[in-house]
Amino acid sequence: MSKSSILLMSQEAGEPAYERRSPWMLMIQRFKKNKRATVGLWMVLIFVFVAIFARWLAPYDPIAQNMQIILNAPSLSHPFGTDEYGRDILSRVIYGAQISLMVGVVGVLISIVFGVALGTVSGYFGGKADILIMRIMDVFMAFPSFLLALAIVSVLGPGMVNVMIAIGIFSIPAFARISRSSVMSVNSKEYIEAAKSMGSGHMRIIFKHVIPNSIAPIIVLSTMRIATAILTASGLSFLGMGAQPPTPELGAMLSSGRDYLRSDPYVSTIPGLAIMFMVLAFNMLGDGIRDALDPKMKL
């Protein structure tokens, strides 16, 4: 009996006809029903759009100074006002969002490449390699993330490139541990044993079976780590270890505007709000993806 005949008979009997759906389709359906995750996704898309088209969206040059309009309050010509050098804050926030997203994405990509590689080797092969890699990761995780990033930037020198390297290094242990856990879970499945018994090499098994089936928690962690990376980069720039003047970075803008909190609070408040909404957006998106990938969640 064909599938269409079975569906027709079930409909005539008053029973709902179910179609087989892939896990990714189920994930998308769960994600769509999560309003908080949808809001987070739209916020992230807006920030990405602003970052990509910053050159055309910014009304002014973000580093051009105009001493005649120093610390002007928000107006029609300057919706977010001007800073202590007469620079347009809206333009600087737009370019600052571009820099923050670039730092977050690049820093997380660095940690994904090295963290997933180490975690996969540790979880798949086990033994002495597992013990050695995990003990090294334990040493890195013994230090607070921000302090480790600060120490790395202090050694390498201030600058956004070094900030991205520092973010990538301190995020490696998190990706290594979660990758190891996922790989160990997948490694015990029957199809892995079948692939080994058929003579498949380790590299083929890892790239064709292990990594694709252990990628879900890495996606969730990546989204949330971008938020952490943005916050860390802003903190380092606030301390003068990240972006250097006159680069329009949000943390540096927050730091330079703190001297005017009483007289002109918008100089530091607006960059601070931009950081808050960017971090909030990625955290909401990450929470939504995590819930959508949970098989216990009901549609």
C-alpha positions in Angstrom: 0.0 0.0 0.0 1.4 3.4 -1.0 2.1 6.3 1.4 -0.7 8.4 -0.2 -3.2 5.6 0.3 -2.3 5.3 4.0 -2.6 9.1 4.4 -6.0 9.1 2.7 -7.3 6.3 4.9 -6.2 8.0 8.0 -7.9 11.2 7.0 -11.1 9.4 6.2 -11.0 7.8 9.6 -10.7 11.2 11.2 -7.1 10.7 12.3 -4.5 13.4 11.7 -2.1 12.7 8.9 1.5 13.2 10.0 4.4 13.7 7.6 7.9 12.9 8.5 9.9 16.0 9.3 13.7 16.3 9.5 15.2 17.4 12.9 16.2 20.7 11.3 12.6 21.4 10.2 11.4 20.7 13.7 14.1 23.0 15.0 12.9 25.8 12.8 9.3 25.3 13.8 10.3 25.4 17.5 12.3 28.5 16.9 9.5 30.3 15.1 7.2 29.7 18.1 9.7 31.3 20.5 8.9 35.0 20.4 11.9 36.0 22.4 14.2 34.2 20.0 12.5 35.8 17.0 13.0 39.2 18.5 16.6 38.4 19.1 17.1 37.2 15.5 15.6 40.4 14.1 17.8 42.5 16.4 20.9 40.6 15.3 19.8 41.1 11.6 19.4 44.8 12.2 22.9 45.1 13.7 24.4 43.0 10.9 22.6 45.2 8.3 23.9 48.4 10.0 27.5 46.9 10.2 27.5 45.9 6.5 26.2 49.2 5.2 27.8 51.5 7.8 29.5 53.5 5.1 26.2 54.5 3.5 24.1 54.7 6.7 26.4 57.0 8.7 25.5 60.6 8.0 29.0 62.0 8.8 32.6 61.0 8.9 33.0 59.2 12.3 36.5 60.7 12.9 35.9 64.2 11.4 36.2 66.9 14.1 34.3 70.1 14.3 35.2 72.3 17.2 32.2 74.6 16.6 29.7 72.0 17.7 31.4 70.4 20.7 29.1 68.6 23.0 25.9 69.6 21.2 22.8 68.0 22.5 20.8 65.6 20.3 19.1 67.5 17.4 17.7 67.0 13.9 21.1 67.4 12.3 22.8 65.2 15.0 20.2 62.8 16.4 22.6 61.4 19.0 24.4 64.7 19.6 28.2 65.3 19.3 31.1 64.4 21.5 33.9 66.4 23.1 35.6 66.8 19.6 32.5 67.7 17.7 32.2 64.3 16.1 28.7 62.9 15.3 27.9 60.2 17.9 25.3 58.5 15.6 28.0 57.9 12.9 30.5 56.7 15.5 27.9 54.3 17.0 27.2 52.9 13.5 30.9 52.3 12.8 31.3 51.1 16.4 28.7 48.4 15.8 30.6 47.3 12.7 33.9 47.0 14.7 32.2 45.2 17.6 30.5 42.6 15.3 33.7 42.0 13.4 35.7 41.5 16.7 33.0 39.1 18.0 32.7 37.0 14.9 36.4 36.8 14.1 37.3 36.0 17.8 34.7 33.3 18.0 35.8 31.8 14.6 39.4 31.5 16.0 38.1 29.7 19.1 35.9 27.4 17.0 38.7 26.3 14.7 41.1 25.4 17.5 38.6 24.5 20.2 36.6 22.1 18.0 39.8 20.5 16.7 41.1 19.9 20.1 37.8 18.7 21.5 37.3 16.3 18.6 40.7 14.8 18.9 40.2 14.5 22.7 36.7 12.9 22.5 37.3 10.7 19.5 40.7 9.2 20.3 40.7 9.4 24.1 43.6 8.0 26.1 46.6 10.1 26.7 45.7 12.7 24.1 42.4 13.3 26.0 44.1 13.6 29.4 46.8 16.0 28.0 44.4 18.3 26.1 41.8 18.5 28.9 44.4 19.3 31.6 45.7 22.1 29.4 42.1 23.4 29.0 41.7 23.2 32.8 44.7 25.4 33.3 43.2 28.0 30.9 39.8 27.8 32.6 41.4 28.4 36.0 41.8 32.1 35.0 38.8 34.4 34.8 38.1 35.1 31.1 38.4 38.8 31.1 41.6 38.8 33.2 43.1 36.2 30.8 42.2 38.4 27.8 43.7 41.4 29.6 46.9 39.5 30.2 47.2 38.4 26.6 46.6 41.9 25.2 49.1 43.3 27.7 51.7 40.9 26.3 50.8 41.4 22.6 50.1 45.1 22.9 46.9 47.2 22.5 44.9 47.0 19.3 41.8 45.4 17.9 43.7 42.6 16.1 45.3 41.5 19.4 41.9 41.8 21.1 40.5 39.3 18.6 43.4 37.0 19.2 42.9 37.2 23.0 39.1 36.6 22.7 39.9 33.6 20.5 42.4 32.1 23.0 40.3 32.5 26.1 37.2 31.0 24.4 39.1 27.8 23.2 38.5 25.8 26.4 34.8 26.3 26.3 34.5 25.0 22.7 37.0 22.2 23.4 35.0 20.9 26.4 31.6 21.0 24.7 33.0 19.5 21.5 34.6 16.7 23.4 31.4 15.9 25.2 29.4 15.9 22.0 31.9 13.8 20.1 32.0 11.2 22.9 28.3 10.9 22.7 28.3 10.5 19.0 31.3 8.2 19.1 29.2 5.5 20.9 26.6 5.3 18.2 26.1 2.2 16.1 26.7 3.9 12.8 30.2 5.0 14.0 31.0 1.3 14.8 29.6 0.3 11.5 31.8 2.8 9.7 34.9 1.6 11.5 34.0 -2.1 10.8 33.7 -1.2 7.1 37.3 0.1 7.1 36.6 3.8 7.0 39.6 6.0 8.0 39.6 8.2 11.1 39.5 11.4 9.1 36.6 10.3 7.0 34.6 9.2 10.1 35.4 12.5 11.9 34.5 14.8 9.0 31.6 12.8 7.6 29.9 11.4 10.7 31.3 12.8 14.0 31.5 16.6 13.5 28.2 17.0 11.5 26.3 15.1 14.2 27.9 17.0 17.1 27.6 20.5 15.7 24.3 21.6 17.4 25.7 22.6 20.8 28.6 24.3 19.1 26.2 26.5 17.2 24.4 27.5 20.5 27.7 28.2 22.2 29.0 30.2 19.2 26.0 32.6 19.3 26.4 33.2 23.0 30.2 33.6 22.8 29.8 36.4 20.3 27.9 38.3 23.0 30.7 37.6 25.4 33.3 38.6 22.9 31.6 42.0 22.2 31.4 42.7 25.9 35.0 41.7 26.5 36.2 43.8 23.5 34.3 46.8 24.9 35.7 46.3 28.3 39.3 46.1 27.0 38.8 49.3 24.9 37.2 51.0 27.9 40.5 50.3 29.8 42.6 51.6 26.8 43.8 48.1 25.7 41.6 47.8 22.7 40.8 50.3 20.0 43.0 53.4 20.0 41.8 56.9 19.3 40.2 58.1 17.0 38.8 54.6 16.2 35.0 54.7 16.8 34.7 51.7 19.1 31.8 51.5 21.5 33.9 50.7 24.6 36.4 53.5 23.9 33.4 55.9 23.3 32.0 54.9 26.7 35.3 55.5 28.4 35.9 59.0 26.8 32.3 60.0 27.7 32.5 59.2 31.4 34.0 62.7 32.1 30.7 64.2 30.9 28.2 62.0 32.8 26.9 64.9 34.8 26.7 67.6 32.1 26.2 65.6 28.9 25.2 62.0 29.8 24.3 61.1 26.2 28.0 61.0 25.2 28.5 57.8 27.2 24.9 56.6 27.6 24.2 56.0 23.9 27.3 53.8 23.3 26.5 51.9 26.5 23.0 51.2 25.3 24.3 50.0 21.9 26.6 47.5 23.7 23.7 46.4 25.9 21.3 45.8 23.0 23.9 43.9 20.9 24.8 41.6 23.8 21.1 41.1 24.6 20.3 40.3 21.0 22.9 37.5 20.7 22.0 36.1 24.1 18.3 36.0 23.2 19.1 34.4 19.8 21.4 31.8 21.5 18.7 30.9 24.1 16.2 30.5 21.3 18.5 28.2 19.3 19.2 26.1 22.4 15.5 25.7 23.2 14.8 24.9 19.5 17.4 22.2 19.4 16.1 20.6 22.6 14.2 17.4 21.5 12.1 17.6 24.7 10.5 20.8 23.6 7.0 20.2 22.2 5.6 21.9 19.1 
